[in-house]
Amino acid sequence: MAALHQDFASRLRHALDRAHFPEGRARTGALADRYAVSRETARKWLTGLALPELSRIIELAIDFDVSFEWLATGRGQFQLGAGEPPPTSRRLSDKEASLLAAFRKLPVDKRKLLVDFLS
């Protein structure tokens, strides 16, 4: 069975390569950890069997410094900034991942309140 969203998966892998994201099985785990999703969900994104939700595609584009339009559709420019070094990624610690997962479970209004409080 051909992957339904193979073009998106290819663009996502390209963005991850540019960010020096781990390769192979480590990539699936790192992506799952970073975005607080299951390894199965991350695997489906990387193989083109599923697309992330729109808000997640926006988040991926921002995190990996690529154009949302390019990542979502393949149109437009790959990179937004010119002459900037590519972002680097690092694996989140268990505490960071747990905190990020808890933050992402909050409703948008509570997220904003928390960010305002911390700022």
C-alpha positions in Angstrom: 0.0 0.0 0.0 1.4 3.4 -1.0 1.7 6.0 1.7 -1.1 8.5 1.3 1.0 11.5 2.4 4.4 10.5 1.1 5.2 14.1 -0.1 4.6 15.6 3.4 6.7 12.8 5.0 9.5 13.5 2.5 9.4 17.3 3.4 9.3 16.5 7.1 12.4 14.2 6.8 14.2 16.9 4.8 13.5 19.5 7.6 14.6 17.0 10.3 17.8 16.2 8.3 18.6 19.9 8.1 18.2 20.2 11.9 20.5 17.3 12.4 17.8 15.3 14.0 18.8 11.7 14.9 18.3 9.2 12.1 16.7 5.7 11.9 14.7 4.5 14.8 16.2 7.1 17.1 14.5 9.7 14.8 11.1 8.3 15.5 11.7 8.3 19.2 13.1 11.8 19.3 10.2 13.1 17.3 7.7 11.4 19.5 9.4 12.7 22.7 9.7 16.3 21.4 6.0 16.5 20.4 4.6 14.3 23.1 3.0 11.8 20.7 3.3 8.1 20.5 6.1 6.5 18.6 3.5 5.0 16.3 2.1 8.5 15.5 5.6 9.8 14.8 6.3 6.8 12.6 3.2 7.4 10.6 4.2 11.0 10.0 7.6 9.9 8.9 6.3 7.2 6.5 3.4 9.2 5.1 0.7 7.1 6.6 -0.8 10.1 8.5 -0.6 13.8 8.7 -0.2 15.8 11.9 -3.0 18.2 12.9 -2.8 21.7 11.4 -1.6 23.2 14.7 1.2 20.6 14.8 2.3 21.3 11.3 2.5 25.0 12.2 4.6 24.0 15.3 6.9 21.8 13.2 7.4 24.6 10.7 8.3 27.1 13.4 10.5 24.6 15.3 12.5 23.6 12.2 12.6 27.1 10.7 10.9 26.1 7.5 8.0 27.7 5.6 4.6 26.5 6.7 3.4 26.6 3.2 6.3 24.5 2.0 6.0 21.9 4.8 2.2 21.6 4.4 1.9 21.7 0.6 5.3 21.7 -1.0 4.7 25.1 -2.5 6.8 28.2 -1.8 10.3 28.5 -0.4 11.8 25.9 1.9 13.4 28.3 4.4 12.1 31.5 5.6 15.3 33.2 6.7 18.3 33.8 4.4 21.8 33.1 5.4 20.9 31.9 8.9 22.5 28.7 10.2 20.1 25.7 10.4 18.6 25.0 13.8 20.1 22.2 15.8 18.1 19.8 17.9 18.7 18.0 21.1 16.8 15.4 22.9 14.7 16.7 25.7 15.3 15.4 29.2 12.6 13.4 30.8 11.6 16.3 33.0 11.5 18.7 30.0 9.4 16.3 27.9 7.0 15.8 30.8 6.6 19.5 31.3 6.1 20.1 27.6 3.5 17.3 27.5 1.6 18.9 30.4 1.8 22.3 28.8 0.4 21.0 25.5 -2.6 19.4 27.3 -3.6 22.8 28.7 -6.3 24.8 26.9 -5.0 27.7 24.9 -6.2 30.3 27.3 -4.4 28.6 30.2 -1.2 28.3 28.1 -1.3 32.0 27.5 -1.8 32.7 31.2 1.1 30.5 32.1 3.4 32.1 29.5 2.4 35.6 30.6 3.1 34.6 34.3 6.5 33.2 33.4 7.4 36.2 31.4 
